[in-house]
Amino acid sequence: MKAHDGMYIDGEWRTAAGPDTIPVVNPADERIIAHVPAGTAEDVDAAVRAARAALPA
């Protein structure tokens, strides 16, 4: 099983702000195949700031 500990925000991989993860489930057999970071409000804010900077009005 793979464990991914980073989030791709603003063109770079960064460690998630919180320790929680979300299991990734294979829909064919319902086995957990990986875990990915559960984004926090801090991660969302960083992603939104990066998106706004990338696409100005």
Phi and psi in radians as a Rosetta constraint file:
Dihedral C 1 N 2 CA 2 C 2 CIRCULARHARMONIC -1.611 0.35
Dihedral N 2 CA 2 C 2 N 3 CIRCULARHARMONIC 2.510 0.35
Dihedral C 2 N 3 CA 3 C 3 CIRCULARHARMONIC -2.121 0.35
Dihedral N 3 CA 3 C 3 N 4 CIRCULARHARMONIC 2.046 0.35
Dihedral C 3 N 4 CA 4 C 4 CIRCULARHARMONIC -1.767 0.35
Dihedral N 4 CA 4 C 4 N 5 CIRCULARHARMONIC 2.235 0.35
Dihedral C 4 N 5 CA 5 C 5 CIRCULARHARMONIC -1.955 0.35
Dihedral N 5 CA 5 C 5 N 6 CIRCULARHARMONIC 0.085 0.35
Dihedral C 5 N 6 CA 6 C 6 CIRCULARHARMONIC -2.061 0.35
Dihedral N 6 CA 6 C 6 N 7 CIRCULARHARMONIC 2.831 0.35
Dihedral C 6 N 7 CA 7 C 7 CIRCULARHARMONIC -2.182 0.35
Dihedral N 7 CA 7 C 7 N 8 CIRCULARHARMONIC 2.405 0.35
Dihedral C 7 N 8 CA 8 C 8 CIRCULARHARMONIC -1.597 0.35
Dihedral N 8 CA 8 C 8 N 9 CIRCULARHARMONIC 1.812 0.35
Dihedral C 8 N 9 CA 9 C 9 CIRCULARHARMONIC -2.331 0.35
Dihedral N 9 CA 9 C 9 N 10 CIRCULARHARMONIC 2.291 0.35
Dihedral C 9 N 10 CA 10 C 10 CIRCULARHARMONIC 1.028 0.35
Dihedral N 10 CA 10 C 10 N 11 CIRCULARHARMONIC 0.688 0.35
Dihedral C 10 N 11 CA 11 C 11 CIRCULARHARMONIC 1.373 0.35
Dihedral N 11 CA 11 C 11 N 12 CIRCULARHARMONIC 0.223 0.35
Dihedral C 11 N 12 CA 12 C 12 CIRCULARHARMONIC -2.593 0.35
Dihedral N 12 CA 12 C 12 N 13 CIRCULARHARMONIC 2.684 0.35
Dihedral C 12 N 13 CA 13 C 13 CIRCULARHARMONIC -1.407 0.35
Dihedral N 13 CA 13 C 13 N 14 CIRCULARHARMONIC 2.296 0.35
Dihedral C 13 N 14 CA 14 C 14 CIRCULARHARMONIC -2.401 0.35
Dihedral N 14 CA 14 C 14 N 15 CIRCULARHARMONIC 2.688 0.35
Dihedral C 14 N 15 CA 15 C 15 CIRCULARHARMONIC -1.229 0.35
Dihedral N 15 CA 15 C 15 N 16 CIRCULARHARMONIC 2.402 0.35
Dihedral C 15 N 16 CA 16 C 16 CIRCULARHARMONIC -1.115 0.35
Dihedral N 16 CA 16 C 16 N 17 CIRCULARHARMONIC 2.618 0.35
Dihedral C 16 N 17 CA 17 C 17 CIRCULARHARMONIC -1.209 0.35
Dihedral N 17 CA 17 C 17 N 18 CIRCULARHARMONIC -0.513 0.35
Dihedral C 17 N 18 CA 18 C 18 CIRCULARHARMONIC -1.978 0.35
Dihedral N 18 CA 18 C 18 N 19 CIRCULARHARMONIC 2.909 0.35
Dihedral C 18 N 19 CA 19 C 19 CIRCULARHARMONIC -1.543 0.35
Dihedral N 19 CA 19 C 19 N 20 CIRCULARHARMONIC -0.179 0.35
Dihedral C 19 N 20 CA 20 C 20 CIRCULARHARMONIC -1.262 0.35
Dihedral N 20 CA 20 C 20 N 21 CIRCULARHARMONIC 2.633 0.35
Dihedral C 20 N 21 CA 21 C 21 CIRCULARHARMONIC -2.262 0.35
Dihedral N 21 CA 21 C 21 N 22 CIRCULARHARMONIC 2.872 0.35
Dihedral C 21 N 22 CA 22 C 22 CIRCULARHARMONIC -2.109 0.35
Dihedral N 22 CA 22 C 22 N 23 CIRCULARHARMONIC 2.281 0.35
Dihedral C 22 N 23 CA 23 C 23 CIRCULARHARMONIC -1.296 0.35
Dihedral N 23 CA 23 C 23 N 24 CIRCULARHARMONIC 2.499 0.35
Dihedral C 23 N 24 CA 24 C 24 CIRCULARHARMONIC -1.787 0.35
Dihedral N 24 CA 24 C 24 N 25 CIRCULARHARMONIC 2.134 0.35
Dihedral C 24 N 25 CA 25 C 25 CIRCULARHARMONIC -1.869 0.35
Dihedral N 25 CA 25 C 25 N 26 CIRCULARHARMONIC 2.307 0.35
Dihedral C 25 N 26 CA 26 C 26 CIRCULARHARMONIC -1.278 0.35
Dihedral N 26 CA 26 C 26 N 27 CIRCULARHARMONIC 2.073 0.35
Dihedral C 26 N 27 CA 27 C 27 CIRCULARHARMONIC -1.209 0.35
Dihedral N 27 CA 27 C 27 N 28 CIRCULARHARMONIC -0.341 0.35
Dihedral C 27 N 28 CA 28 C 28 CIRCULARHARMONIC -1.260 0.35
Dihedral N 28 CA 28 C 28 N 29 CIRCULARHARMONIC -0.666 0.35
Dihedral C 28 N 29 CA 29 C 29 CIRCULARHARMONIC -2.301 0.35
Dihedral N 29 CA 29 C 29 N 30 CIRCULARHARMONIC 0.076 0.35
Dihedral C 29 N 30 CA 30 C 30 CIRCULARHARMONIC 1.084 0.35
Dihedral N 30 CA 30 C 30 N 31 CIRCULARHARMONIC 0.409 0.35
Dihedral C 30 N 31 CA 31 C 31 CIRCULARHARMONIC -1.495 0.35
Dihedral N 31 CA 31 C 31 N 32 CIRCULARHARMONIC 2.568 0.35
Dihedral C 31 N 32 CA 32 C 32 CIRCULARHARMONIC -1.352 0.35
Dihedral N 32 CA 32 C 32 N 33 CIRCULARHARMONIC 2.159 0.35
Dihedral C 32 N 33 CA 33 C 33 CIRCULARHARMONIC -1.903 0.35
Dihedral N 33 CA 33 C 33 N 34 CIRCULARHARMONIC -0.231 0.35
Dihedral C 33 N 34 CA 34 C 34 CIRCULARHARMONIC -2.917 0.35
Dihedral N 34 CA 34 C 34 N 35 CIRCULARHARMONIC 2.966 0.35
Dihedral C 34 N 35 CA 35 C 35 CIRCULARHARMONIC -2.258 0.35
Dihedral N 35 CA 35 C 35 N 36 CIRCULARHARMONIC 2.415 0.35
Dihedral C 35 N 36 CA 36 C 36 CIRCULARHARMONIC -2.178 0.35
Dihedral N 36 CA 36 C 36 N 37 CIRCULARHARMONIC 2.731 0.35
Dihedral C 36 N 37 CA 37 C 37 CIRCULARHARMONIC -1.109 0.35
Dihedral N 37 CA 37 C 37 N 38 CIRCULARHARMONIC 2.478 0.35
Dihedral C 37 N 38 CA 38 C 38 CIRCULARHARMONIC -1.584 0.35
Dihedral N 38 CA 38 C 38 N 39 CIRCULARHARMONIC 2.025 0.35
Dihedral C 38 N 39 CA 39 C 39 CIRCULARHARMONIC -1.136 0.35
Dihedral N 39 CA 39 C 39 N 40 CIRCULARHARMONIC 2.529 0.35
Dihedral C 39 N 40 CA 40 C 40 CIRCULARHARMONIC -1.790 0.35
Dihedral N 40 CA 40 C 40 N 41 CIRCULARHARMONIC 3.073 0.35
Dihedral C 40 N 41 CA 41 C 41 CIRCULARHARMONIC -1.040 0.35
Dihedral N 41 CA 41 C 41 N 42 CIRCULARHARMONIC -0.623 0.35
Dihedral C 41 N 42 CA 42 C 42 CIRCULARHARMONIC -1.113 0.35
Dihedral N 42 CA 42 C 42 N 43 CIRCULARHARMONIC -0.714 0.35
Dihedral C 42 N 43 CA 43 C 43 CIRCULARHARMONIC -1.140 0.35
Dihedral N 43 CA 43 C 43 N 44 CIRCULARHARMONIC -0.726 0.35
Dihedral C 43 N 44 CA 44 C 44 CIRCULARHARMONIC -1.109 0.35
Dihedral N 44 CA 44 C 44 N 45 CIRCULARHARMONIC -0.781 0.35
Dihedral C 44 N 45 CA 45 C 45 CIRCULARHARMONIC -1.027 0.35
Dihedral N 45 CA 45 C 45 N 46 CIRCULARHARMONIC -0.739 0.35
Dihedral C 45 N 46 CA 46 C 46 CIRCULARHARMONIC -1.123 0.35
Dihedral N 46 CA 46 C 46 N 47 CIRCULARHARMONIC -0.714 0.35
Dihedral C 46 N 47 CA 47 C 47 CIRCULARHARMONIC -1.165 0.35
Dihedral N 47 CA 47 C 47 N 48 CIRCULARHARMONIC -0.710 0.35
Dihedral C 47 N 48 CA 48 C 48 CIRCULARHARMONIC -1.156 0.35
Dihedral N 48 CA 48 C 48 N 49 CIRCULARHARMONIC -0.740 0.35
Dihedral C 48 N 49 CA 49 C 49 CIRCULARHARMONIC -1.058 0.35
Dihedral N 49 CA 49 C 49 N 50 CIRCULARHARMONIC -0.737 0.35
Dihedral C 49 N 50 CA 50 C 50 CIRCULARHARMONIC -1.140 0.35
Dihedral N 50 CA 50 C 50 N 51 CIRCULARHARMONIC -0.710 0.35
Dihedral C 50 N 51 CA 51 C 51 CIRCULARHARMONIC -1.140 0.35
Dihedral N 51 CA 51 C 51 N 52 CIRCULARHARMONIC -0.754 0.35
Dihedral C 51 N 52 CA 52 C 52 CIRCULARHARMONIC -1.126 0.35
Dihedral N 52 CA 52 C 52 N 53 CIRCULARHARMONIC -0.665 0.35
Dihedral C 52 N 53 CA 53 C 53 CIRCULARHARMONIC -1.206 0.35
Dihedral N 53 CA 53 C 53 N 54 CIRCULARHARMONIC -0.572 0.35
Dihedral C 53 N 54 CA 54 C 54 CIRCULARHARMONIC -1.308 0.35
Dihedral N 54 CA 54 C 54 N 55 CIRCULARHARMONIC -0.518 0.35
Dihedral C 54 N 55 CA 55 C 55 CIRCULARHARMONIC -2.239 0.35
Dihedral N 55 CA 55 C 55 N 56 CIRCULARHARMONIC 1.259 0.35
Dihedral C 55 N 56 CA 56 C 56 CIRCULARHARMONIC -1.126 0.35
Dihedral N 56 CA 56 C 56 N 57 CIRCULARHARMONIC 2.752 0.35
